[in-house]
Amino acid sequence: MKQSILMVTLLTASFLLAPNAFAATSEVTWTDYKSYRDINEGNDGRKQFRERTFKDLEKHFAKLAATLPAGKILKIDVTDVDLAGDTHHGGINRTRIVKEVYSPRMNFSYQVLDADGAVVQSDDVVVKDMSFMSGSNLKYRNKSLGYEKKMLDDWFEKTFKEMIVSK
């Protein structure tokens, strides 16, 4: 009796603690990243900045994909990135300056696959946010790549509004 109660408690806890274990997943490919429009680092080393930027955006795509139905896979193939702002030389330092004329932009293709690997939805996308500094509701205000994440959120919600199951 005690063993069965313990087993039920453990199973219930595992389901409550791992709600995203059954959520959709994402896979991101960075195609020909050396030709991207703007992935300049400012004062960081070029390789470290690129790796940190890609990792941060991959996590964000995974967060977005987790709102899709279980068993789905969101595959993203990024072909160009232009981060908000632009890097400028100031003596020996390179600094990223964010102004309205330097809007974020990303080109990619995506596929949503079902559990059997069949393509449910796909498209080639150019997503940009020309008014990225105009809104007062930037939920990523103090986060790295906040303008880019907000832009991707808007694209995702518009593109997959019929498919999103949780937030």
VMD Tcl script that draws the C-alpha trace (Angstrom):
set ca {
  {0.00 0.00 0.00}
  {2.74 2.45 1.01}
  {4.66 1.50 -2.11}
  {1.74 2.21 -4.43}
  {1.08 5.60 -2.79}
  {4.76 6.47 -3.19}
  {4.68 5.39 -6.83}
  {1.56 7.46 -7.61}
  {3.11 10.48 -5.86}
  {6.33 10.15 -7.86}
  {4.48 9.79 -11.16}
  {2.27 12.79 -10.43}
  {5.28 14.89 -9.45}
  {7.14 13.95 -12.61}
  {4.21 15.04 -14.80}
  {3.86 18.33 -12.93}
  {7.57 19.14 -12.96}
  {8.11 18.38 -16.65}
  {5.22 19.93 -18.57}
  {7.44 20.79 -21.54}
  {8.73 17.25 -21.91}
  {5.88 16.59 -24.33}
  {5.97 19.98 -26.07}
  {7.13 20.61 -29.61}
  {10.85 21.02 -30.25}
  {12.96 23.17 -32.53}
  {16.07 22.76 -34.65}
  {17.98 25.82 -35.90}
  {20.57 25.83 -38.70}
  {22.78 28.86 -39.37}
  {23.48 28.71 -43.12}
  {26.53 30.62 -44.43}
  {26.74 32.84 -41.32}
  {29.91 34.57 -42.58}
  {27.82 36.38 -45.19}
  {25.20 37.68 -42.75}
  {24.45 41.38 -43.07}
  {25.19 42.34 -39.44}
  {26.43 39.97 -36.80}
  {29.19 42.31 -35.63}
  {30.26 42.06 -32.08}
  {30.97 45.51 -30.74}
  {33.70 44.98 -28.11}
  {33.36 41.19 -27.79}
  {35.43 38.75 -29.78}
  {33.74 37.93 -33.08}
  {33.48 34.16 -32.49}
  {32.25 34.45 -28.87}
  {29.66 37.05 -29.83}
  {28.38 34.98 -32.75}
  {28.16 31.80 -30.65}
  {26.42 33.61 -27.78}
  {23.99 35.32 -30.19}
  {23.15 32.06 -31.98}
  {22.70 30.19 -28.69}
  {20.42 32.92 -27.33}
  {18.27 32.91 -30.49}
  {18.15 29.09 -30.51}
  {16.81 29.15 -26.95}
  {14.19 31.69 -28.00}
  {13.08 29.56 -30.97}
  {12.84 26.58 -28.58}
  {10.67 28.65 -26.21}
  {8.38 29.60 -29.08}
  {8.23 26.02 -30.40}
  {7.20 24.77 -26.95}
  {3.85 26.50 -27.47}
  {3.08 24.31 -30.49}
  {1.25 20.96 -30.17}
  {3.18 18.02 -28.77}
  {5.09 15.98 -31.30}
  {5.67 18.89 -33.70}
  {9.17 19.93 -34.76}
  {9.93 23.49 -35.84}
  {12.92 23.53 -38.20}
  {14.48 26.92 -38.90}
  {17.19 27.57 -41.50}
  {18.55 31.10 -40.96}
  {20.11 32.65 -44.06}
  {20.67 36.26 -42.92}
  {20.71 38.30 -39.72}
  {20.80 42.06 -39.28}
  {20.75 42.92 -35.59}
  {19.13 46.09 -34.27}
  {21.68 48.89 -34.28}
  {25.03 49.10 -35.97}
  {28.62 48.89 -34.79}
  {30.81 51.97 -34.93}
  {34.50 52.43 -34.30}
  {35.44 54.72 -31.45}
  {39.21 54.60 -31.11}
  {40.11 51.00 -30.36}
  {36.59 50.18 -29.20}
  {33.68 49.03 -31.34}
  {30.30 49.94 -29.92}
  {26.83 48.91 -31.05}
  {24.65 52.01 -31.43}
  {20.90 51.40 -31.58}
  {18.92 53.97 -33.58}
  {15.62 53.74 -35.47}
  {17.40 53.64 -38.84}
  {19.12 50.35 -37.89}
  {16.10 48.05 -37.55}
  {16.40 44.30 -36.85}
  {15.84 41.88 -39.71}
  {16.13 38.14 -40.18}
  {15.75 35.94 -43.26}
  {14.98 32.26 -42.80}
  {12.93 29.37 -44.02}
  {10.94 27.19 -41.67}
  {9.14 23.88 -41.63}
  {6.77 22.48 -39.06}
  {6.88 18.69 -39.08}
  {4.44 16.31 -37.42}
  {5.46 13.25 -35.41}
  {5.76 11.19 -38.61}
  {8.11 13.73 -40.21}
  {5.53 15.06 -42.69}
  {5.65 18.80 -43.41}
  {2.59 20.51 -41.94}
  {3.54 24.08 -42.79}
  {6.56 25.79 -44.40}
  {7.62 29.11 -45.86}
  {10.54 31.41 -46.68}
  {10.41 34.44 -44.42}
  {11.90 37.91 -44.27}
  {10.93 39.30 -40.89}
  {11.78 42.87 -39.92}
  {10.54 45.43 -37.46}
  {10.86 48.94 -38.87}
  {9.15 50.46 -35.80}
  {11.12 48.47 -33.21}
  {11.82 51.55 -31.07}
  {8.31 53.02 -31.25}
  {6.50 50.61 -28.93}
  {6.58 51.12 -25.19}
  {5.85 47.45 -24.46}
  {9.23 45.77 -24.83}
  {9.01 42.71 -22.60}
  {12.69 41.97 -23.25}
  {13.79 45.48 -22.28}
  {16.75 44.37 -20.18}
  {17.51 41.17 -22.11}
  {20.11 40.46 -24.74}
  {18.65 40.68 -28.28}
  {15.40 42.12 -26.94}
  {14.39 43.79 -30.20}
  {15.06 40.64 -32.19}
  {13.13 38.44 -29.74}
  {10.12 40.77 -29.82}
  {10.23 40.73 -33.63}
  {10.31 36.91 -33.64}
  {7.46 36.76 -31.09}
  {5.28 38.93 -33.34}
  {6.08 36.80 -36.41}
  {5.46 33.55 -34.52}
  {2.12 34.62 -33.04}
  {0.90 35.89 -36.42}
  {2.12 32.82 -38.35}
  {1.05 30.09 -35.91}
  {-1.97 31.67 -34.18}
  {-4.17 28.69 -35.18}
  {-1.63 26.17 -33.93}
  {-0.46 27.64 -30.57}
  {-1.69 25.55 -27.65}
  {0.03 27.13 -24.63}
  {1.95 30.22 -23.58}
}
mol new
graphics top color blue
foreach p $ca { graphics top sphere $p radius 0.5 }
foreach p [lrange $ca 0 end-1] q [lrange $ca 1 end] { graphics top cylinder $p $q radius 0.2 }
display resetview
